Amino acid sequence: MKVLGRYLVSDPKIGHGKPTFRGTRIFVADVLEQVASGMAWESMVEEWLRYEV
């Protein structure tokens, strides 16, 4: 696992090494896509919490 910052990591065992938020399987690219589309933060959080195991 490679630490990319305080909250981001890249682990070849998770998503083939694509950057994720530490301790999750949430891809940084997915969150950035939601931000770019104008999705509200609250909606993003609700959506990601639905998929939490």
N, C-alpha and C positions, 0 to 999 in steps of 0.2 A: 504494500500500500504506500502511496506517495501522498504526503500532506501538501496541499496546494494553498493553504492559508488557514486561518482560524476555523473556518466552517466548511471548507471544501477538501475533498480527497479524491484520489484516483486509484482504484483498486481493480486489477485485471480479473478478479473473481466476481466483481459486481459490474455488470453492464460493459464488459470487455474493456474496462479501464476508462470509460467516459466519466468526466467529473460529476460527482454527486455531493449532496450535503452530508457531512459527517454523521454517522449513525443512522442513515436512511438509505433507501434505494431511489431517492428522488433525484432525477437528473437535472443538473443546472440548466441545460439547454431547454428543457420543458418549462421550467419556471420563467426563464427569459422570454420564451415564446408567449406565455400567458401575459407577462408584463407588456410586451410589445403590442399585444392585441387589445390592451386597455382593460383587462380584467381587474376588478377590485381585489385588493389584498385579502379582504375577508372571504371573498368567494374562492380564492386560491387556497387559503388555509382550510376552508370547509371541504373542498374537493380532495385535497391531499389527505385529510384526516379520515375520509371515507375509505381510503385504501390501506390505512394503517392496520397492521396485523396485531 
